[in-house]
Amino acid sequence: MLTVAFLANEFPSPIEPYVADEIEELERRHVRVVAGSVRRPKDNDSLAPEIVVQALDCRVLVRAAWLCIHRSRRIAPFIYRIVFQGNESFWQRSKAIVHTFLGACYAVKLEGRGVRHVHAHHGYLGSWIAMTAARLLGVSFSMTLYGSDLLLYGLYLDTKLAECAFCLNVSQYNRRYILEHYPSIDPEKLLVLRMGVDIPEHATPPDATARTDRDPLILLAVGRLHPVKDHAFLVRACGELRARDVAFQCFIVGEGPEHRALNSLIYRCGLEQDVHLLGFVSPAQRDSLYDRADVVALTSRSEGIPVVLMEAMARGKLVLAPAITGIPELVIAGTTGFLYETGSTDEFVVALLFIRSQMENRLDPYELNAHVIARVPQLDWIRQRARMHVCQNFSRNRNLQLFADLFLQRIVPRTESTPDENPVLQQI
């Protein structure tokens, strides 16, 4: 049986369910998957990882040090890159050295499991550890890159891209970005594999009752309360809606380090009756919120292709998101949703005012920036096109099957022709 190792920064993680989905799909294809987590997961789960890299003992440390010494030639290019090349800070280089040693620890923990390939989710932390372990074991390495891996955490990405056998990207934007910024990378190993969501059997029908200008516009945002998600932008935009005497209710679902700051901002803006931080909600509660929402808004400064937008569009909801990274591949302005220039409160608010005017069956009294939309058909048509677009291109089941097909096509030929790559660890 083919055995591969999967490494995530944290597994299982409630915000990254797709890792477990991919493992399950590979196991359905009779592939043995050794699930690994760099950090110890916060919650106990039936999908607990077989390996936690940072759970170290003296035995592992000694064997990892032995492995680094006796296979130093294999990782010498990585050490040279860390120490002598690039523009990374001393602290970043020091962390990379530590991650190299953690890679050796990971290799020791994979000993005797017959692993023929190591795959890492995300291009930071775990990817350098996985890459080092694969090099020490003499097996192939691959990774999946999301939006943050390029724009926020792109350290040593040149080495990781050169080393990987193939690289899965969640958007065409990612692939174009890599080809533009790393022209020496072989385009053939840069594959686009979109994420996906379960498609509800039926879309949520829009409210059929006639709207008045005093009926509140229901906004929903779902995501971690993290600076990169920029929920503060959403709160400030809600303040602008209030200044224009627009009735609305805004619900923000998610937990994170920005909770206190956002709560303070809401009170400073006098929006405590209009903007609600709901924290974590159950799947059933979230479904209910989707059903109630008129607009699902995303205000992130960096993203791949957000699952929350896919979920909303699969339910036939209107979405409003920034025109960044891979989002325009999902939200096509005026066809499957609405886009605004990131950071532009005016465009964001104008788009909401336009949507509200259409819901009230009034002619649009606002001048829309051409970037947001040139000509918008009726909202029902946009809802239908959004759902159709997700069904055709962002279906969870379909894309999981495509993932397994691509993954196995790339690694099976190599593993079949590769002899025992791990004689060293057998001697430890």
Residue pairs with C-beta under 8 A, 6 or more apart in sequence:
1 30
1 31
1 32
2 30
2 31
2 32
2 116
2 408
2 411
2 412
2 415
3 31
3 32
3 33
3 34
3 113
3 114
3 115
3 116
4 26
4 31
4 32
4 33
4 34
4 115
4 116
4 117
4 118
4 119
4 411
5 33
5 34
5 36
5 51
5 110
5 113
5 115
5 117
5 118
5 119
5 130
5 133
6 19
6 22
6 23
6 33
6 34
6 35
6 36
6 119
6 120
6 121
7 36
7 37
7 38
7 53
7 106
7 118
7 119
7 120
7 121
7 126
7 129
7 130
8 16
8 19
8 36
8 37
8 38
8 120
8 121
8 122
8 126
9 37
9 38
9 39
9 121
9 122
9 124
9 125
9 126
10 16
10 37
10 38
10 39
10 41
10 42
11 19
11 20
11 35
11 36
11 37
11 41
11 47
11 49
12 19
12 20
12 37
12 41
12 43
12 45
12 47
12 48
12 49
13 19
13 41
14 43
15 224
16 121
18 195
18 307
19 121
20 47
21 396
21 400
22 400
22 403
22 404
23 33
23 35
25 400
25 401
25 403
25 404
26 33
26 404
26 407
26 408
27 33
28 404
29 404
29 408
31 408
32 114
34 50
34 51
34 110
34 113
34 115
35 47
35 49
35 50
35 51
36 49
36 50
36 51
36 52
36 53
36 106
36 109
37 49
37 51
37 52
37 53
38 52
38 53
38 54
38 102
38 125
38 126
38 129
39 52
39 53
39 54
40 52
40 54
40 55
41 48
41 49
41 52
51 106
51 109
51 110
53 102
53 105
53 106
53 109
53 126
53 129
54 102
56 105
60 105
60 108
60 109
61 105
63 108
63 428
64 101
64 104
64 105
64 107
64 108
65 101
65 104
66 428
67 104
67 107
67 108
67 136
67 424
67 425
67 428
68 75
68 100
68 101
68 104
68 136
70 424
71 136
71 424
74 135
74 136
74 138
75 100
75 103
75 104
75 132
75 135
75 136
77 159
78 100
78 131
78 132
78 135
78 159
79 97
79 100
81 156
81 159
82 88
82 93
82 96
82 97
82 100
82 156
83 93
86 156
86 158
88 96
88 155
88 156
92 155
96 128
96 155
96 156
99 125
99 128
99 129
99 132
100 128
100 132
102 129
102 132
103 128
103 129
103 130
103 131
103 132
103 133
103 135
103 136
104 132
104 133
104 136
106 129
106 130
106 132
106 133
107 132
107 133
107 136
107 137
107 425
108 425
108 428
110 118
110 133
110 137
111 422
111 425
111 426
111 428
112 425
112 426
115 137
115 139
116 139
116 140
116 411
116 415
116 418
116 421
117 134
117 139
117 140
117 141
117 142
117 165
117 411
117 414
117 415
118 130
118 131
118 133
118 134
118 137
118 139
118 140
118 141
118 142
119 130
119 141
119 142
119 143
119 144
119 407
120 126
120 127
120 129
120 130
120 131
120 141
120 142
120 143
120 144
121 143
121 144
122 143
122 144
122 145
122 146
122 148
122 149
122 153
123 143
123 145
123 146
123 149
123 150
123 153
123 154
123 157
123 160
124 149
124 153
124 155
127 143
127 160
128 156
128 160
130 141
130 143
131 141
131 143
131 159
131 160
131 163
131 164
134 140
134 141
135 141
135 163
136 424
137 421
137 422
137 425
138 421
138 422
139 418
139 421
139 422
140 165
140 411
140 414
140 415
141 163
141 164
141 165
142 164
142 165
142 166
142 167
142 168
142 407
142 410
142 411
143 160
143 164
143 167
143 168
144 167
144 168
144 169
144 170
144 193
145 167
145 168
145 169
145 170
145 174
145 178
146 170
146 174
146 304
147 170
147 171
147 173
147 174
147 302
147 303
147 304
147 305
147 325
147 326
148 228
148 302
148 303
148 304
149 157
150 157
150 174
150 177
150 178
151 302
151 325
152 228
152 302
157 182
158 182
161 167
161 178
161 182
161 185
162 184
162 185
164 189
165 189
165 410
165 411
165 414
166 189
166 190
166 191
166 406
166 410
167 178
167 189
167 190
167 191
168 191
168 192
168 193
168 403
168 406
169 175
169 178
169 190
169 191
169 192
169 193
170 192
170 193
170 194
170 195
170 304
170 305
170 326
171 192
171 194
171 304
171 305
171 325
171 326
171 329
172 192
172 326
172 329
173 325
173 326
173 329
174 192
174 304
174 325
174 326
175 190
175 192
178 185
178 190
179 185
179 187
179 190
191 406
191 410
193 399
193 402
193 403
193 406
194 305
194 393
194 394
194 399
195 304
195 305
195 307
195 310
195 394
195 396
195 399
196 310
196 394
196 395
196 396
196 397
196 398
196 399
196 400
197 307
197 310
197 311
197 314
197 390
197 394
197 395
197 396
198 314
198 396
198 397
199 314
199 390
199 391
199 395
199 396
200 314
200 315
203 314
203 315
203 316
203 383
203 384
203 387
204 290
204 291
204 315
204 316
204 317
205 316
206 316
206 379
206 380
206 383
207 294
210 361
211 356
211 359
211 360
211 361
212 360
213 246
213 247
213 360
214 247
215 247
216 247
216 248
216 249
217 241
217 246
217 247
217 248
217 249
217 294
217 295
217 352
217 355
217 356
217 359
218 248
218 249
218 251
218 292
218 293
218 294
218 295
219 234
219 238
219 248
219 249
219 250
219 251
219 293
219 294
219 295
219 296
219 297
219 352
220 250
220 251
220 253
220 289
220 290
220 292
220 293
220 295
220 296
220 297
220 312
221 231
221 234
221 250
221 251
221 252
221 253
221 254
221 296
221 297
221 298
221 299
222 252
222 253
222 254
222 286
222 289
222 296
222 308
222 311
223 229
223 231
223 253
223 254
223 298
223 300
223 306
223 308
224 254
224 255
224 256
225 231
225 252
225 254
225 255
225 256
225 257
225 258
225 259
225 262
225 277
226 256
226 257
226 258
227 258
228 300
228 301
228 302
229 254
229 256
229 258
229 299
229 300
229 301
230 299
230 300
230 301
231 252
231 258
231 262
231 299
232 258
232 261
232 262
232 265
233 299
233 343
233 345
233 348
234 250
234 252
234 297
234 299
235 250
235 262
235 265
235 266
235 269
235 271
235 275
236 265
236 269
236 345
237 299
237 345
237 348
237 349
237 352
238 248
238 250
238 269
238 271
238 274
238 275
239 269
239 270
239 271
240 345
240 349
241 248
241 349
241 352
242 248
242 269
242 270
242 271
242 274
244 349
244 353
246 352
246 353
246 356
248 274
249 274
249 276
250 271
250 274
250 275
250 276
251 276
251 278
251 289
251 293
252 262
252 275
252 276
252 277
252 278
253 278
253 279
253 280
253 281
253 286
253 289
254 279
254 280
255 279
255 280
259 277
259 279
262 277
263 277
266 272
266 275
266 277
269 275
278 289
281 289
290 296
290 311
290 312
290 315
290 317
291 315
293 312
293 317
294 318
294 355
294 359
295 317
295 318
295 319
295 320
295 352
295 355
296 308
296 309
296 312
296 317
296 318
296 319
296 320
297 319
297 320
297 321
297 348
298 306
298 308
298 309
298 319
298 320
298 321
298 322
298 327
299 322
299 348
300 306
300 322
300 324
301 322
301 324
301 342
301 343
302 324
302 325
303 322
303 324
303 325
303 326
303 327
304 325
304 326
305 325
305 326
305 327
305 329
305 330
305 394
306 321
306 327
309 319
309 321
309 327
309 330
309 331
309 337
310 330
310 390
310 394
312 319
313 319
313 330
313 331
313 336
313 337
313 386
313 387
313 389
313 390
314 387
314 390
314 391
314 394
315 387
316 383
316 384
316 386
316 387
317 383
317 386
318 337
318 338
318 355
318 379
318 382
318 383
318 386
319 331
319 336
319 337
319 338
319 386
320 337
320 338
320 339
320 340
320 348
320 351
320 352
320 355
321 327
321 331
321 337
321 338
321 339
321 340
322 339
322 340
322 341
322 342
322 343
323 333
323 339
323 340
323 341
323 342
323 371
324 342
327 339
328 339
330 336
330 337
330 389
330 390
330 394
331 337
331 338
331 339
332 385
332 389
333 339
333 371
333 372
333 373
333 374
334 373
334 374
334 375
334 376
334 377
334 382
335 382
335 385
335 389
336 382
336 385
336 386
336 389
337 382
337 386
338 351
338 354
338 355
338 372
338 373
339 371
339 372
339 373
340 347
340 348
340 351
340 371
340 372
341 347
341 369
341 371
341 372
346 369
347 369
347 371
347 372
350 366
350 367
350 368
350 369
350 372
351 368
351 372
351 373
353 366
354 364
354 366
354 368
354 372
354 373
354 376
355 379
357 363
357 364
357 365
357 366
358 364
358 376
358 378
358 379
359 379
368 376
376 382
